[in-house]
Amino acid sequence: MSRTRIHNLSISLDGFAAGEGQSAETPMGHAGQRLHRWMIATDFGTRMMGGDGGSTGVDDAVAHRHELGIGSEIMGANKFGPPGWQDDPDWTGWWGDNPPFHTPVFVLTHRPRAPIEMAGGTVFHFLDVPPAEALVVARDAAGGLDVRIGGGATTAGQFIAAGLVDHLHLVQVPIVLGRGVRLWDGLEGMESGYDVEVVSTPSGVTHLTFTRRAE
Ligand SMILES: NC(=O)c1ccc[n+]([C@@H]2O[C@H](COP(=O)([O-])OP(=O)(O)OC[C@H]3O[C@@H](n4cnc5c(N)ncnc54)[C@H](OP(=O)(O)O)[C@@H]3O)[C@@H](O)[C@H]2O)c1
């Protein structure tokens, strides 16, 4: 059975998954790289950034699950580009010619455009539909594998609120951002449908997994 999964979604102690002031120069707003330093330090994160030689400890083992068994991704418009990217017909995402997805990727936006085929198997499709409809399309494209909800928080929150997420991996980073895009608004009591496991690692982050309880 194809599942819907979220991985490596990094939040501050006060629940923000991005800072305030997203722009082309500051994709994560005033948070900068602080939410993802733990991941950038790992072998997985280093490879995602086109390098090699990161750490191979517990953070790496957990981060790596992001790419296992995934057949497609759904992401929000603000992950795909900075505010206003829809006005730039040449914008193809942050990730260069060969993005690290290597699957179909469905970008949710109120201003959809024609699909963009990239090197390495990534094809960006643009959808203006509710989460449940997007999931049907992404699942169909995933060839029996799982669908990853790639974020940001607005998109992840919509899918969690709609009861569409089977597995959620959050990484709580010990910083207080104070402002930005929050994950938890509207999700009161969401944990009740999940088995929750929590483990902190020597880097200082805390990994939380929410796995949907069998009915
Ligand atoms: N902390 C992490 O681990 C993590 C992970 C991924 C991304 N990020 C960061 O998070 C930020 C982006 O997150 P975000 O929460 O601001 O935004 P987001 O979830 O990426 O995108 C939200 C936008 O997507 C469009 N959208 C969402 N659902 C839609 C639907 N059902 N139908 C049509 N359009 C829909 C809307 O844009 P329009 O109305 O403009 O079309 C909406 O404003 C970026 O800074 C990114 O780098 C962080």
The ligand as an SDF file (V2000), in Angstrom:
LIG
                    3D

 48 52  0  0  0  0  0  0  0  0999 V2000
   11.9430   23.5100    7.5940 N   0  0  0  0  0  0  0  0  0  0  0  0
   11.9310   22.6380    6.6050 C   0  0  0  0  0  0  0  0  0  0  0  0
   12.3230   21.4670    6.7700 O   0  0  0  0  0  0  0  0  0  0  0  0
   11.4630   23.0620    5.2560 C   0  0  0  0  0  0  0  0  0  0  0  0
   11.0860   22.1090    4.3130 C   0  0  0  0  0  0  0  0  0  0  0  0
   10.6240   22.5570    3.0700 C   0  0  0  0  0  0  0  0  0  0  0  0
   10.5840   23.9270    2.8130 C   0  0  0  0  0  0  0  0  0  0  0  0
   10.9950   24.8070    3.7540 N   0  0  0  0  0  0  0  0  0  0  0  0
   10.9340   26.2530    3.5610 C   0  0  0  0  0  0  0  0  0  0  0  0
    9.5870   26.6400    3.8390 O   0  0  0  0  0  0  0  0  0  0  0  0
    9.2700   27.7890    3.0700 C   0  0  0  0  0  0  0  0  0  0  0  0
    8.0380   27.4880    2.2530 C   0  0  0  0  0  0  0  0  0  0  0  0
    7.0030   27.0750    3.1110 O   0  0  0  0  0  0  0  0  0  0  0  0
    5.6310   27.8500    3.2220 P   0  0  0  0  0  0  0  0  0  0  0  0
    4.9140   27.2240    4.3430 O   0  0  0  0  0  0  0  0  0  0  0  0
    5.8970   29.3200    3.2500 O   0  0  0  0  0  0  0  0  0  0  0  0
    4.9270   27.5770    1.8290 O   0  0  0  0  0  0  0  0  0  0  0  0
    4.6680   26.2710    0.9500 P   0  0  0  0  0  0  0  0  0  0  0  0
    3.9490   25.2660    1.7540 O   0  0  0  0  0  0  0  0  0  0  0  0
    5.9260   25.8470    0.2720 O   0  0  0  0  0  0  0  0  0  0  0  0
    3.7290   26.8990   -0.1720 O   0  0  0  0  0  0  0  0  0  0  0  0
    2.4960   27.4840    0.1800 C   0  0  0  0  0  0  0  0  0  0  0  0
    1.8980   28.0340   -1.0980 C   0  0  0  0  0  0  0  0  0  0  0  0
    1.6450   26.9570   -2.0260 O   0  0  0  0  0  0  0  0  0  0  0  0
    0.4400   27.2270   -2.7520 C   0  0  0  0  0  0  0  0  0  0  0  0
   -0.5250   26.2030   -2.3640 N   0  0  0  0  0  0  0  0  0  0  0  0
   -0.5200   25.4310   -1.2500 C   0  0  0  0  0  0  0  0  0  0  0  0
   -1.5580   24.5800   -1.2570 N   0  0  0  0  0  0  0  0  0  0  0  0
   -2.2340   24.8070   -2.3860 C   0  0  0  0  0  0  0  0  0  0  0  0
   -3.3810   24.2190   -2.9820 C   0  0  0  0  0  0  0  0  0  0  0  0
   -4.0440   23.2230   -2.3780 N   0  0  0  0  0  0  0  0  0  0  0  0
   -3.7810   24.6860   -4.1820 N   0  0  0  0  0  0  0  0  0  0  0  0
   -3.1210   25.6810   -4.8150 C   0  0  0  0  0  0  0  0  0  0  0  0
   -2.0070   26.2700   -4.2980 N   0  0  0  0  0  0  0  0  0  0  0  0
   -1.5840   25.8400   -3.1080 C   0  0  0  0  0  0  0  0  0  0  0  0
    0.0060   28.6210   -2.3540 C   0  0  0  0  0  0  0  0  0  0  0  0
    0.7820   29.5060   -3.1660 O   0  0  0  0  0  0  0  0  0  0  0  0
    0.2200   30.4910   -4.3150 P   0  0  0  0  0  0  0  0  0  0  0  0
   -1.1310   30.9490   -3.8410 O   0  0  0  0  0  0  0  0  0  0  0  0
    1.2550   31.5740   -4.3510 O   0  0  0  0  0  0  0  0  0  0  0  0
    0.1710   29.7330   -5.5890 O   0  0  0  0  0  0  0  0  0  0  0  0
    0.5480   28.7260   -0.9230 C   0  0  0  0  0  0  0  0  0  0  0  0
    0.7200   30.0390   -0.4940 O   0  0  0  0  0  0  0  0  0  0  0  0
   10.4930   28.0880    2.2220 C   0  0  0  0  0  0  0  0  0  0  0  0
   11.2820   29.0330    2.9130 O   0  0  0  0  0  0  0  0  0  0  0  0
   11.2130   26.7600    2.1660 C   0  0  0  0  0  0  0  0  0  0  0  0
   12.5870   26.9110    1.9390 O   0  0  0  0  0  0  0  0  0  0  0  0
   11.3940   24.4120    4.9830 C   0  0  0  0  0  0  0  0  0  0  0  0
  1  2  1  0
  2  3  2  0
  2  4  1  0
  4  5  1  0
  4 48  2  0
  5  6  2  0
  6  7  1  0
  7  8  2  0
  8  9  1  0
  8 48  1  0
  9 10  1  0
  9 46  1  0
 10 11  1  0
 11 12  1  0
 11 44  1  0
 12 13  1  0
 13 14  1  0
 14 15  2  0
 14 16  1  0
 14 17  1  0
 17 18  1  0
 18 19  2  0
 18 20  1  0
 18 21  1  0
 21 22  1  0
 22 23  1  0
 23 24  1  0
 23 42  1  0
 24 25  1  0
 25 26  1  0
 25 36  1  0
 26 27  1  0
 26 35  1  0
 27 28  2  0
 28 29  1  0
 29 30  1  0
 29 35  2  0
 30 31  1  0
 30 32  2  0
 32 33  1  0
 33 34  2  0
 34 35  1  0
 36 37  1  0
 36 42  1  0
 37 38  1  0
 38 39  2  0
 38 40  1  0
 38 41  1  0
 42 43  1  0
 44 45  1  0
 44 46  1  0
 46 47  1  0
M  CHG  2   8   1  16  -1
M  END
$$$$
